[in-house]
């Protein structure tokens, strides 16, 4: 049967990684704006205040703020039916806690959505994608319940302003990153589990309230959660390795358990009891979580892990997950990420079996160093091979396993700043952008070989995958 007729093909970006214009149009500073590039293999640095001698890649991005019309036109040329993107909270509320929104910011996204719709591209919009307003630090960011109210004010403005332009919303990008990279997930600079879980609780509450509000404003609205697609295989059949793998997955999946089922799972509550973690539950909170479950699950998928008895269950620092094990059966990317197409089918089945909700793949791609040839071509056959193998596994999940998948949005359709390293040389796109790690270049857009390949995949609704 192949891909459904109404399946949406597209791509995905994040505002802080592509827009640039960090201080234009009334935009305030976000957590992303004070993160440096990685240096000599060291992780990205958080400075809190902008220091002149440091390089902050979000400040220039790839100038999508200025080139959005050109970029979306290129998406349309490929045949995109959806574009998963994010709104920069600080373009709408520069400090996060204002009551009156910034009109210039709202007008910018009006133009972006209008351009998408002109080309029959459905926007899928993430409300909070790794750029919490820096102005909320004075409250303790998401550790403070007041931030829930600030977020709801932001949501209310967006749901009403774009009611006729946006149908699909995602509340928090990769919400389980609160356990691995809390600064990115919510402006929380702490390795203390009580702090992280308090912040996560407030994001759960905010997400549930956002779902309810979106449905009240327009019952056609569909609101989803997003899972950072961590999956793990046991290092061996040893029961201790298998047990540790289950525990590792619970550390990640409890986030989707709460947002999809509407309550904390028993295994997490018992863990909190053992470790002395207390949730800041107030009257009616549990009802809000129960009534604000999501309509769909979106997730990113790049790699799989191997977990064994020696894998730590605590996550520290901007590098996030380290299991201590590698999979000898898999190749790796230039950045050491395992390449596991079969894992995509595995996670699709895992999530659908667990929650029985429709799914969207909103990030999947290969970061690599691309070379522009003398004739201006970019021969990225390695990217085509990566995507083809993953898409064939996606088709199996749909056609053989019966998993309902709404959309596939490849990360990222044009080269953007890497979230993990802040580099430009780690390129993902179908479209090459002439800019280096330090923001120098013409910013000219060039089509890679994969551009034309994806164009044929979309035009044939996936049938071209079988003809190569």
N, C-alpha and C positions, 0 to 999 in steps of 0.2 A: 504493500500500500504506500510506503514512503511517508513523506512529510504531509501533514494535513493541509488542505487548501487554504485555510485561514492562518497558517503558521506565519509568524512575523520574523523576517530576517533584518538584522541591523548591526549596529555597533554601539559602543559605550565609552563615555569619558567622565571626568570629574572636573568641576569648575576650577578647583585650586591647581590642577595639573595642566590645564590648557588655556584658561582665559587670559592670564596675565592681568595688566591694568589694576594692580592690587590697591592703588590709591586714587583711582579715577572714578568719576561719577558718584562721589559721595561714599564709596565703599570704605568700611572700617577694617581693622586688622583682625585676622583670624589666627588660630593656632598654626595653620599651615604656613602663614606668612612669616613666622619666626623660626622655621625649620630650615637648616642649611642643607647643602648637598653633602653627600658622604665624601670623606677625604681619605685617600690611600687605603681603601677597604674598611675604614672605620664607619660605624653607623652614623646616620644623620644626627645633627646636634640641635637641641632646643635652646634658644638663647633668651626667650621671653621678651627681650627688647632688641630692636634692630641695631646691629653693630656694623659700622661702615666697612670694616675690613672683611666682613663675611659675605658669602654669596647665598642668596635666598631665591631658589628657582621659581617659586610661585609668583614672584614679582613680575616676571616676564612671561612665564609659561611658554606657549607657542603663539601668543597674540590672537587667540581665537576671539577675544572680545572685539577685535578690529576686523577679523577675517571670517566671522561666523557665516556670512552669506555665501562666500566662496566655498567654505568647508561643507556646508549643508548641500550646496549645489553638487559638489563632488559625491556626497552620500547618495543623492538622488540619481546621479549618473550610474552608480553601482547598483541601484535598484532598491535601496533601503526602504523598508516598510516600518521600521521603528528606530528611534534614537534614544537610548538610555543616557541621561545627562543629569547633572545636579544644579541646584540653585545655590549660590553663595549666600548664606544667611546674612553675612555682613554687607552685602549689596542692598539688602532690604532693611535691616536694622543694624547700623554700623557698629554699635556696641552690644547689641543683643537684647538690651533691656528697655529700649525706647517704646513709646506707645504709638507714635506716628511713623509709618514706614517712609523710606526714602523713595520718592517717586521716580527718580532717574534709574534706580536699580530695577524697579518694577517695569519701567518702559523698555529697558534692555531685554528682559526676558519675554515681554510681549513681542518684540521684534524677532527674537529667536524662535518662539513658538509659531508665529505667523509664517516665518520662512519655512519651517518644517511642514506645516499644514499645507502651504502652497505646493509643496512637492509630495503631498500625500504620505508624509512620514509621521507616524504616531509617536509623540513624546512620552517617554517613561521617565518620571522625574523623581530623583532622590532629594529628600528634604535636608538631610544632614550627611554630608560626605566628607568626613575627616577635616572639617574646618569650623570648629566651634568658635564663636566670637571671643576674641581675647578680652573684651570688656567684661565678660562674665567671670573672669578670674577673681575679681574682688568678692564674689559670692562663694568661691570655691568650685565654680563650674557645676558639673552635674552631681556633685556631692550635696548640693543645696537644692531643696525642693522648689525654691522660687524659680529655678531655671525651667521647671516643667511649665509654669505659667508663661514665662517668656517664650518658650517654644510654641505653646498653644496660640499665643498672639500671632506669632510668625505664620503658623499653619492656617489660622483663620484668614489672614490677609491673602495668602496664596490660593487657598481653596476657593475663595470668593472671586479674586481677581482673574484667575485662569479657569474658572468653572467650565467655560465653553471651549477651552483649548487643550486641557489635560484631563485624561481619564484615569491613567495609571500612575500611582504614587508609591514610593518606597520610603519608609520613615527614616531608618538609620542604615547607612552603608556598613556592611560587615559588622554587625553589632557585637559579635563574639570577640572582636579585636579588643574589647574592653579588658579581656583577660591577658592578651598578649602585648598590646601596644596602647595602653590607656590614654596616653597623650593624644594620639591620633584619633582614637575612638570618641574622646569626649573632653579633652583638655585637662585630664587628670594626670598629674605627674607624681605617681606614687606606686610603689610595689606592695603596699599594704592591702591585704585581701579585703578587710572590712571597708576600706575606702573604695576599692574597685566595685565591690558588690553593692554598696550604697549608690554609687553612680549608675551602675547597671539597672538597679531597681527603679531609679527615677526615669531612666530611658524607657524601660518597659511601660511604666505608667504613662509617660508622654506618648509613646507609640499607641497604646490602647485608646487614649483619649483622642488622638489624631484620627484613628480609624472611625471612631464614633462620630466625630465632628464631620469628617468627609462624607459619611453616609447621610448625615442629617442635611448637609448642604445640597447634595445631589446623590440620589441613590444609585446612579450609574457609576459613581466613583469606585475604583478598585484599589485597595491599599494593601501593600505587601510588606514583608520583612525581608531582610537580606542576611544570608549566612555566608561567612567566609569559609569556603568549601573544604575545610579540613576533613580528610578521611585517612584512616590508618589501617595497615595490615599488621598482624602479629609477626614478630621476628622469627618465630618458630611455632610448632604445635605444642610447645611446653605450656601447660595450663597457666603458669605464672606470667608468661608473655601475653597469652590471650586475655587474662584478667587485667593486666596493665593496659592493654589496648582498649578494653571496654571502659576503664576508668578515664583514659585519655579522651576518648570520644565523648564521654559524659561531660567533661570540662567544657567542650565546645557546644554540644547539642542541647544543653540545658537552656541556652538562649532561645533557640527555636522552639523548644518544648513550651516555654512560657508564652511566647508570642503566638504560637499556633494552637495550643491547648488551653491557654488562659489561666494557668496556675504553675507554681513551682513543683517540679517532680520530687518525689520522696527522697530519692538518692541525694539530691542537692540539699534538701532540708536537713537530712541526717548529717551531711558533711558540715553544714553551718553549725549544727548543734555540737559536733565534736570540736570544731575550731573556734567556737565562741563568736561567730559572726551573727549579728542581729540585723534584721531588715527593718527599715523605718516605716512600718506599716501603720496607716491611719484609717479611720473609719471610712468605709465604702471602697477602699483601695482594691480589695480582693474582688469585689463585684465589677469594678472598672476593668481589671485585668481579664476577667471572665467574659465580659461583654464586648471587649475590644480586640478580639482575636482577628488575625489578618485574613485577607481574601485569597492570597497566593503567597508562594515562597519564591524568592529570587535568590540566586547564589552565584558566587565566583568559583571557578575551578581552574587551577593551573597545574597542580601537582598532588601526589599522594605521599604519605609518610610511612615509615616502618617504626613500630613501637615494641619495646621489650621490657622485661622486668626492671631494667636500669633507667628507663625513661622518667625524667622528673615530671611531676604534675603541677609544678608552679612555673610561671612564665615571667621572664625578667628582661627588660630592656627593649630597645627599638628593633632588635633582630627577631624578637618574638619566639617562635617555636624552634626548639632544638631537642630532638628525640634521642640522639646518640647512636642512631642506627641508619644504615643506608640500604637501598634495595639493589642488589647486584644484578637483577634482571632488567633494569631500566637504564636507558640512556639519560643524560642530563643536558640542560641548556648551558650556555656560556656562563650563566650566573649560578650554576650548580643546582638548579631546580630539576627534579625528576620529571621525565616526560612519560605520562601514563594515560593514553587514550582510553583504555579499558576502565580506568578509574572513574571516568565521566559517566559511563553507563552504571557503574556501581553506586555512585552517589545519587544519581537520579532515582534508582530503585530504592535506595535506603531512605531518602527523604519522602518519597511518595508512600512507601509502605508504612512509614512512621506517622504521617500526618494526613494522608488522603486529600491533599490540596494540590491544585494545578501549580506548575513550576515554570520559572523563567531562568534561563542561563543568561546572566547579565554581565559576566566577565569570563573570557577564556582567550588566551593568546600566548604567543611566544615572544619574549624579549630577546633581541639579538642585535649584533653590530651589523648594520647594512652598509654596503659600499655603492656609491654612485659611479657608474662606468663613464668613460669618456664621452659616450653618445647620450648620456643622461638617463640611461636605463638603470633599474635596480633589480637584480636577479635574485629574488628571495624565495627560491625553490624550497628551502628549509621551512619557511613559514607556511607555504602551501601544503607541504607534506604533513606538518604538525596539525593544521586545521582540518585537512581532509580526514585524517585518521580519527580525530575527535568527533567530527560531524557524522562519520559513519557509525560510530558508537552511539551517538545521540539518536540516529535513525533507528538503530536496533532497540534502544530503550522505548521509543515511541511505537514502533511497528511490531516488535516481538513481545516486549514486556507490557505494553499497554499503558505506559506512563504518559499522562497528559501534560504536554509541554507547550506553552503559549508562544515563546519567543526565544531566539538566540541572538544575543548582542555581543559581538566579538570585541575584545579589549585590545587596544583602542584603535579605531579606524584610521586616525592619523597619529603620527608620532607625538607623544606628550611626555611630560616630566614623569620619571619613574617615582612611584610612591615609596618604594622600599629604599631607594638610594638617592633620589633627587637628581639623577643623571638624565641626559638626553641620549647618550650613546646606547643605552638600553632601549631599543626601538621596538615597537609592537605593530605599527600601522600598515595599512594598505597604501597610505599616502605618506611620502617622505617629506619632512619639513627641514629646510636648510638652516639649522641652528645647532650650536654645539653646547657642551655642558655649562658654559659660562654665559649663554645668552647671545653669543656673537653669531651673525649670519644674516642672510637675506630674508629668511622666513618664507622663501618661495616653496610652493607646494608641487611635488613631483609624484606621479603615479608609479607604483612598483608593479612588478609582474603579478603579485597577488591581488592587486586592484582588479585587473581584468579577469582573473580566475574567479574571484568572489562574485563579480558581476554575472558570470555564467552560472554559478551555483544558484544565485537568487533567481535569475531569469528562468531556470529550469525547475525551481522549487526543490533543489537537491538532487535531481536526476543526473546532473553533470558529474556528480561525485562518482558515479558508477561507470561513466564512459571514458574516464581517463585511463 
